[in-house]
């Protein structure tokens, strides 16, 4: 399996995402925002960072990069696409996912280990989780508050498209404690927390009660590989 990771000007976590893909057992493929070539990949990750310096709106300029026309076409044909933090913002600005991401309600950048619940285990990026499984992955954002009109929120909730939900604390004021959502088909998922930073023992959140450290995020990438194998 070959999973592409797109680098935009200002991307911060593209190398981390490539590493996560490799640890999960797939081949990471570096993709450049200014090209129209997806290089025959089977899935795509839009990583975190500050694309184009977060000018205009977070993800707004990156959503109009040349490669995004190919990403949108591939996503609409069913290719698994994951957007992490800034990648989530890009997916929203590309209209592959509904809603928007706004400044954290407390006005500050936040960086913390975040507990959340996996609400939907039928997407291409979550089939490896157990229903309602609780996980811990790092979170770091300044504009991570998910918002949408009430009809959209009701539709996301009613259709089971809330994929991840914050637990214990709502770190940024997201409506309904939403940490991540999917499209109707379930192949496109966006989330604000960073699963790529919780993929290897000793290098992620220290979940001491479980006597292990930092691997909850690896299942996100393993799930995509499993979903592609089933296709």
BALOBA-1460 file (C-alpha; in Angstrom, 3 decimals):
// residues 231
<rec num="1" residu="x" x="0.000" y="0.000" z="0.000"/>
<rec num="2" residu="x" x="1.227" y="3.499" z="-0.848"/>
<rec num="3" residu="x" x="-0.081" y="6.450" z="1.151"/>
<rec num="4" residu="x" x="0.719" y="9.958" z="-0.025"/>
<rec num="5" residu="x" x="1.479" y="12.804" z="2.375"/>
<rec num="6" residu="x" x="1.132" y="16.284" z="0.889"/>
<rec num="7" residu="x" x="3.562" y="19.045" z="1.801"/>
<rec num="8" residu="x" x="2.280" y="22.613" z="1.569"/>
<rec num="9" residu="x" x="4.331" y="25.757" z="2.241"/>
<rec num="10" residu="x" x="4.238" y="25.910" z="6.041"/>
<rec num="11" residu="x" x="3.451" y="22.233" z="6.648"/>
<rec num="12" residu="x" x="4.860" y="21.164" z="9.993"/>
<rec num="13" residu="x" x="3.956" y="17.514" z="10.513"/>
<rec num="14" residu="x" x="4.407" y="16.014" z="7.063"/>
<rec num="15" residu="x" x="7.504" y="14.041" z="8.061"/>
<rec num="16" residu="x" x="5.733" y="12.798" z="11.181"/>
<rec num="17" residu="x" x="2.813" y="11.628" z="9.054"/>
<rec num="18" residu="x" x="5.185" y="9.829" z="6.693"/>
<rec num="19" residu="x" x="6.773" y="8.108" z="9.680"/>
<rec num="20" residu="x" x="3.357" y="7.052" z="10.992"/>
<rec num="21" residu="x" x="2.468" y="5.568" z="7.613"/>
<rec num="22" residu="x" x="5.730" y="3.598" z="7.621"/>
<rec num="23" residu="x" x="5.197" y="2.337" z="11.173"/>
<rec num="24" residu="x" x="1.694" y="1.196" z="10.217"/>
<rec num="25" residu="x" x="3.147" y="-0.938" z="7.431"/>
<rec num="26" residu="x" x="2.568" y="1.096" z="4.274"/>
<rec num="27" residu="x" x="4.916" y="2.999" z="1.991"/>
<rec num="28" residu="x" x="4.824" y="6.781" z="2.511"/>
<rec num="29" residu="x" x="4.954" y="8.842" z="-0.681"/>
<rec num="30" residu="x" x="5.879" y="12.528" z="-0.537"/>
<rec num="31" residu="x" x="3.526" y="14.718" z="-2.595"/>
<rec num="32" residu="x" x="4.041" y="18.412" z="-3.399"/>
<rec num="33" residu="x" x="1.206" y="20.936" z="-3.294"/>
<rec num="34" residu="x" x="2.214" y="22.558" z="-6.564"/>
<rec num="35" residu="x" x="1.857" y="19.442" z="-8.711"/>
<rec num="36" residu="x" x="-1.097" y="17.610" z="-10.203"/>
<rec num="37" residu="x" x="0.462" y="14.158" z="-9.770"/>
<rec num="38" residu="x" x="-0.743" y="11.847" z="-6.979"/>
<rec num="39" residu="x" x="1.897" y="9.310" z="-8.036"/>
<rec num="40" residu="x" x="-0.507" y="6.392" z="-7.994"/>
<rec num="41" residu="x" x="-1.065" y="6.403" z="-4.218"/>
<rec num="42" residu="x" x="-3.856" y="4.422" z="-2.586"/>
<rec num="43" residu="x" x="-4.693" y="6.975" z="0.127"/>
<rec num="44" residu="x" x="-3.763" y="10.537" z="1.079"/>
<rec num="45" residu="x" x="-2.890" y="12.386" z="4.284"/>
<rec num="46" residu="x" x="-3.111" y="16.167" z="4.594"/>
<rec num="47" residu="x" x="-0.827" y="16.890" z="7.562"/>
<rec num="48" residu="x" x="-0.846" y="19.498" z="10.269"/>
<rec num="49" residu="x" x="1.024" y="22.781" z="10.256"/>
<rec num="50" residu="x" x="0.432" y="26.351" z="9.181"/>
<rec num="51" residu="x" x="-0.007" y="26.195" z="5.413"/>
<rec num="52" residu="x" x="0.691" y="29.559" z="3.805"/>
<rec num="53" residu="x" x="1.184" y="31.001" z="7.280"/>
<rec num="54" residu="x" x="-2.551" y="30.632" z="8.044"/>
<rec num="55" residu="x" x="-3.131" y="33.811" z="6.031"/>
<rec num="56" residu="x" x="-6.701" y="34.720" z="5.013"/>
<rec num="57" residu="x" x="-8.163" y="31.703" z="6.891"/>
<rec num="58" residu="x" x="-6.455" y="28.538" z="8.047"/>
<rec num="59" residu="x" x="-6.355" y="26.176" z="5.060"/>
<rec num="60" residu="x" x="-8.102" y="28.561" z="2.670"/>
<rec num="61" residu="x" x="-5.136" y="29.149" z="0.360"/>
<rec num="62" residu="x" x="-3.901" y="25.553" z="0.540"/>
<rec num="63" residu="x" x="-7.357" y="24.369" z="-0.491"/>
<rec num="64" residu="x" x="-6.716" y="26.065" z="-3.835"/>
<rec num="65" residu="x" x="-3.301" y="24.532" z="-4.420"/>
<rec num="66" residu="x" x="-2.946" y="22.661" z="-7.717"/>
<rec num="67" residu="x" x="-2.822" y="19.224" z="-6.120"/>
<rec num="68" residu="x" x="-6.142" y="19.738" z="-4.324"/>
<rec num="69" residu="x" x="-8.080" y="19.404" z="-7.569"/>
<rec num="70" residu="x" x="-6.642" y="15.893" z="-7.815"/>
<rec num="71" residu="x" x="-7.359" y="15.195" z="-4.141"/>
<rec num="72" residu="x" x="-10.974" y="16.303" z="-4.478"/>
<rec num="73" residu="x" x="-11.460" y="14.140" z="-7.559"/>
<rec num="74" residu="x" x="-9.856" y="11.118" z="-5.874"/>
<rec num="75" residu="x" x="-11.877" y="11.606" z="-2.684"/>
<rec num="76" residu="x" x="-15.116" y="11.818" z="-4.639"/>
<rec num="77" residu="x" x="-14.185" y="8.505" z="-6.273"/>
<rec num="78" residu="x" x="-13.728" y="6.864" z="-2.879"/>
<rec num="79" residu="x" x="-10.014" y="7.183" z="-2.091"/>
<rec num="80" residu="x" x="-9.334" y="7.376" z="1.671"/>
<rec num="81" residu="x" x="-8.279" y="10.913" z="2.633"/>
<rec num="82" residu="x" x="-7.270" y="12.009" z="6.128"/>
<rec num="83" residu="x" x="-6.889" y="15.621" z="7.231"/>
<rec num="84" residu="x" x="-5.089" y="16.264" z="10.517"/>
<rec num="85" residu="x" x="-5.412" y="19.682" z="12.208"/>
<rec num="86" residu="x" x="-4.444" y="22.073" z="9.382"/>
<rec num="87" residu="x" x="-5.334" y="19.218" z="7.028"/>
<rec num="88" residu="x" x="-8.830" y="19.179" z="8.559"/>
<rec num="89" residu="x" x="-9.060" y="22.918" z="7.912"/>
<rec num="90" residu="x" x="-8.017" y="22.334" z="4.290"/>
<rec num="91" residu="x" x="-10.678" y="19.633" z="3.842"/>
<rec num="92" residu="x" x="-13.336" y="22.012" z="5.161"/>
<rec num="93" residu="x" x="-12.126" y="24.846" z="2.922"/>
<rec num="94" residu="x" x="-12.188" y="22.382" z="-0.007"/>
<rec num="95" residu="x" x="-15.808" y="21.490" z="0.821"/>
<rec num="96" residu="x" x="-14.919" y="17.813" z="1.183"/>
<rec num="97" residu="x" x="-16.192" y="18.156" z="4.754"/>
<rec num="98" residu="x" x="-18.861" y="20.523" z="6.117"/>
<rec num="99" residu="x" x="-18.588" y="23.178" z="8.788"/>
<rec num="100" residu="x" x="-15.660" y="25.359" z="9.731"/>
<rec num="101" residu="x" x="-12.809" y="25.737" z="12.214"/>
<rec num="102" residu="x" x="-12.524" y="28.977" z="14.174"/>
<rec num="103" residu="x" x="-10.317" y="30.521" z="16.831"/>
<rec num="104" residu="x" x="-10.285" y="28.615" z="20.118"/>
<rec num="105" residu="x" x="-12.966" y="30.049" z="22.389"/>
<rec num="106" residu="x" x="-10.399" y="30.933" z="25.079"/>
<rec num="107" residu="x" x="-8.278" y="32.769" z="22.475"/>
<rec num="108" residu="x" x="-5.050" y="30.876" z="23.158"/>
<rec num="109" residu="x" x="-3.023" y="28.267" z="21.311"/>
<rec num="110" residu="x" x="-3.376" y="24.955" z="23.113"/>
<rec num="111" residu="x" x="-0.979" y="22.002" z="23.295"/>
<rec num="112" residu="x" x="-1.974" y="19.022" z="25.438"/>
<rec num="113" residu="x" x="-2.531" y="15.289" z="25.512"/>
<rec num="114" residu="x" x="-6.218" y="14.925" z="24.675"/>
<rec num="115" residu="x" x="-8.565" y="12.097" z="25.500"/>
<rec num="116" residu="x" x="-11.315" y="11.410" z="22.996"/>
<rec num="117" residu="x" x="-13.817" y="8.715" z="22.111"/>
<rec num="118" residu="x" x="-14.027" y="6.968" z="18.746"/>
<rec num="119" residu="x" x="-17.690" y="7.413" z="17.857"/>
<rec num="120" residu="x" x="-17.703" y="5.810" z="14.398"/>
<rec num="121" residu="x" x="-15.667" y="2.692" z="13.625"/>
<rec num="122" residu="x" x="-16.926" y="2.202" z="10.081"/>
<rec num="123" residu="x" x="-14.857" y="4.863" z="8.308"/>
<rec num="124" residu="x" x="-11.764" y="4.041" z="6.283"/>
<rec num="125" residu="x" x="-9.608" y="5.519" z="9.047"/>
<rec num="126" residu="x" x="-11.274" y="3.972" z="12.119"/>
<rec num="127" residu="x" x="-12.238" y="0.375" z="11.289"/>
<rec num="128" residu="x" x="-9.451" y="-0.910" z="13.510"/>
<rec num="129" residu="x" x="-10.926" y="0.622" z="16.662"/>
<rec num="130" residu="x" x="-13.526" y="-0.860" z="18.967"/>
<rec num="131" residu="x" x="-16.892" y="0.946" z="19.266"/>
<rec num="132" residu="x" x="-16.666" y="3.786" z="21.791"/>
<rec num="133" residu="x" x="-12.969" y="3.126" z="22.361"/>
<rec num="134" residu="x" x="-11.277" y="5.880" z="24.345"/>
<rec num="135" residu="x" x="-7.848" y="7.014" z="23.153"/>
<rec num="136" residu="x" x="-5.271" y="9.673" z="23.966"/>
<rec num="137" residu="x" x="-3.382" y="11.632" z="21.306"/>
<rec num="138" residu="x" x="-1.679" y="15.033" z="21.296"/>
<rec num="139" residu="x" x="-3.625" y="18.159" z="20.380"/>
<rec num="140" residu="x" x="-2.075" y="21.464" z="19.299"/>
<rec num="141" residu="x" x="-4.047" y="24.240" z="17.653"/>
<rec num="142" residu="x" x="-5.027" y="27.853" z="17.831"/>
<rec num="143" residu="x" x="-8.070" y="27.663" z="15.556"/>
<rec num="144" residu="x" x="-9.584" y="24.281" z="16.289"/>
<rec num="145" residu="x" x="-13.134" y="25.094" z="17.314"/>
<rec num="146" residu="x" x="-15.515" y="23.187" z="15.040"/>
<rec num="147" residu="x" x="-18.652" y="25.093" z="14.101"/>
<rec num="148" residu="x" x="-21.582" y="24.551" z="11.740"/>
<rec num="149" residu="x" x="-25.191" y="25.614" z="11.452"/>
<rec num="150" residu="x" x="-27.620" y="23.608" z="13.541"/>
<rec num="151" residu="x" x="-28.999" y="21.647" z="10.572"/>
<rec num="152" residu="x" x="-25.483" y="20.499" z="9.698"/>
<rec num="153" residu="x" x="-24.754" y="19.521" z="13.306"/>
<rec num="154" residu="x" x="-28.019" y="17.578" z="13.477"/>
<rec num="155" residu="x" x="-27.180" y="15.818" z="10.200"/>
<rec num="156" residu="x" x="-23.673" y="14.894" z="11.326"/>
<rec num="157" residu="x" x="-24.992" y="13.527" z="14.590"/>
<rec num="158" residu="x" x="-27.972" y="11.763" z="13.025"/>
<rec num="159" residu="x" x="-25.914" y="10.129" z="10.283"/>
<rec num="160" residu="x" x="-23.168" y="8.994" z="12.650"/>
<rec num="161" residu="x" x="-20.577" y="11.197" z="10.985"/>
<rec num="162" residu="x" x="-19.072" y="12.474" z="14.217"/>
<rec num="163" residu="x" x="-16.005" y="10.232" z="14.227"/>
<rec num="164" residu="x" x="-14.118" y="11.516" z="17.275"/>
<rec num="165" residu="x" x="-15.452" y="13.374" z="20.326"/>
<rec num="166" residu="x" x="-13.482" y="15.155" z="23.035"/>
<rec num="167" residu="x" x="-13.626" y="13.681" z="26.530"/>
<rec num="168" residu="x" x="-13.056" y="15.253" z="29.964"/>
<rec num="169" residu="x" x="-12.488" y="18.730" z="28.520"/>
<rec num="170" residu="x" x="-13.533" y="20.622" z="25.425"/>
<rec num="171" residu="x" x="-10.195" y="22.222" z="24.554"/>
<rec num="172" residu="x" x="-11.306" y="24.743" z="21.949"/>
<rec num="173" residu="x" x="-15.062" y="25.295" z="22.163"/>
<rec num="174" residu="x" x="-16.035" y="22.865" z="19.405"/>
<rec num="175" residu="x" x="-19.780" y="22.408" z="19.092"/>
<rec num="176" residu="x" x="-20.993" y="19.142" z="20.642"/>
<rec num="177" residu="x" x="-17.399" y="18.392" z="21.716"/>
<rec num="178" residu="x" x="-16.670" y="17.356" z="18.117"/>
<rec num="179" residu="x" x="-13.022" y="16.442" z="17.504"/>
<rec num="180" residu="x" x="-13.406" y="14.881" z="14.054"/>
<rec num="181" residu="x" x="-15.974" y="14.146" z="11.355"/>
<rec num="182" residu="x" x="-16.358" y="12.231" z="8.097"/>
<rec num="183" residu="x" x="-18.064" y="12.663" z="4.765"/>
<rec num="184" residu="x" x="-21.173" y="10.631" z="3.943"/>
<rec num="185" residu="x" x="-19.191" y="7.826" z="2.322"/>
<rec num="186" residu="x" x="-16.768" y="7.531" z="5.230"/>
<rec num="187" residu="x" x="-13.600" y="7.660" z="3.140"/>
<rec num="188" residu="x" x="-12.776" y="11.281" z="4.068"/>
<rec num="189" residu="x" x="-12.053" y="12.031" z="7.730"/>
<rec num="190" residu="x" x="-10.810" y="15.207" z="9.380"/>
<rec num="191" residu="x" x="-9.771" y="15.649" z="13.006"/>
<rec num="192" residu="x" x="-7.959" y="18.275" z="15.047"/>
<rec num="193" residu="x" x="-5.866" y="16.015" z="17.350"/>
<rec num="194" residu="x" x="-2.667" y="14.481" z="15.952"/>
<rec num="195" residu="x" x="-2.654" y="10.657" z="15.710"/>
<rec num="196" residu="x" x="0.714" y="10.748" z="13.922"/>
<rec num="197" residu="x" x="2.292" y="11.872" z="17.202"/>
<rec num="198" residu="x" x="1.053" y="8.758" z="19.031"/>
<rec num="199" residu="x" x="2.389" y="5.888" z="16.956"/>
<rec num="200" residu="x" x="5.434" y="4.492" z="18.772"/>
<rec num="201" residu="x" x="6.190" y="3.391" z="22.336"/>
<rec num="202" residu="x" x="7.921" y="6.118" z="24.302"/>
<rec num="203" residu="x" x="7.242" y="8.933" z="21.844"/>
<rec num="204" residu="x" x="3.608" y="9.817" z="22.511"/>
<rec num="205" residu="x" x="1.212" y="10.491" z="25.397"/>
<rec num="206" residu="x" x="2.070" y="8.457" z="28.502"/>
<rec num="207" residu="x" x="-1.115" y="6.489" z="29.183"/>
<rec num="208" residu="x" x="0.140" y="5.194" z="32.517"/>
<rec num="209" residu="x" x="-3.058" y="3.440" z="33.529"/>
<rec num="210" residu="x" x="-2.647" y="1.153" z="30.527"/>
<rec num="211" residu="x" x="1.086" y="0.706" z="31.218"/>
<rec num="212" residu="x" x="2.042" y="1.754" z="27.723"/>
<rec num="213" residu="x" x="2.982" y="4.930" z="25.987"/>
<rec num="214" residu="x" x="1.865" y="6.689" z="22.907"/>
<rec num="215" residu="x" x="0.454" y="4.239" z="20.359"/>
<rec num="216" residu="x" x="-3.273" y="5.034" z="20.191"/>
<rec num="217" residu="x" x="-2.867" y="6.991" z="16.969"/>
<rec num="218" residu="x" x="-1.242" y="4.145" z="15.051"/>
<rec num="219" residu="x" x="-4.623" y="2.453" z="14.600"/>
<rec num="220" residu="x" x="-5.795" y="5.364" z="12.438"/>
<rec num="221" residu="x" x="-3.176" y="4.557" z="9.826"/>
<rec num="222" residu="x" x="-3.505" y="0.784" z="10.228"/>
<rec num="223" residu="x" x="-7.230" y="1.163" z="9.630"/>
<rec num="224" residu="x" x="-6.666" y="2.769" z="6.234"/>
<rec num="225" residu="x" x="-4.374" y="-0.090" z="5.214"/>
<rec num="226" residu="x" x="-7.001" y="-2.600" z="6.327"/>
<rec num="227" residu="x" x="-9.750" y="-0.723" z="4.481"/>
<rec num="228" residu="x" x="-7.698" y="-0.709" z="1.283"/>
<rec num="229" residu="x" x="-7.011" y="-4.429" z="1.646"/>
<rec num="230" residu="x" x="-10.755" y="-5.096" z="1.838"/>
<rec num="231" residu="x" x="-11.565" y="-3.021" z="-1.223"/>
